């Protein structure tokens, strides 16, 4: 997760009317600033052909909580002792995500355009804002006296998958690809699915078991862990490019580890000859 902080240089500005009655300046509310910031971000993303960021209520809640925390501490930071990170909060909310990033900022301007321009002027904050991999966003603003604390959470959130359904999808795709390449499909080894699934679960936990130690049949095991199913299928197809394969079994696990805090597939493919 990319996390960046910025102290806003723009100050709180007041405009004096040219004539007539004196008008009292009313600062925009935090929720209005949040909405305007998202609109400004999306306007810049559209100009560059990036996908629009959709408002995500969980990400906004995380962002608001963090801004309140910064205001309470009087400090601009991503980390506070005992305070869970945004990634951790996303996990606690059962969100599955491919990537995530966080921008935080602090200043004395209530104007969304000044805040946005200051963030866009910082190269690394701009990268997070315009990252084409991000699909959702949540923005939280907290006012404390004349100070404004801003948190922007970006992520690519998706529906957490059903491992059983993914297992069938992988088996069908590998069978189709194999038949297209060699003229026949290897049989699905139903009695070996449990072994493959257990191996996938162990692999996800960074404690893989050796399939060869669990069977005396002539076979080979391959394990892959990644958060993109297309990448996994491409890797598995390389492994089955062998006309001597007679059957196969697929096991799939889904979960989180240090490499993939947003969740990843672990797939064990058992090949029989």
Buried (B, 14 or more C-beta within 10 A) or exposed (E): BBBBBBEBEBEBEEEEEEEEEEEEEEBBEBEEBBBBBBEBBBEBBEEEEBEEBEBBEBBBBBBBBBBBBBBEEEEBBBEBEEBBBBBEBBBEEEBBBBBBBBBBBBBBBBBBEBBBEBBBEBEBBBEBBBBEEBBBBBBBBBBBEEBBBBBBBBBBBBEBBEBEEBBEBBBEBBBEBBEEEBEEBBEBBEEBBEBBBBBBBBBBEEEBBEBEEBEEEEBBBBBBBBBEBEEBBEBBBEBBEEEEBBBBBBBBBBBBBEEBBBBBBBBBBBBBE
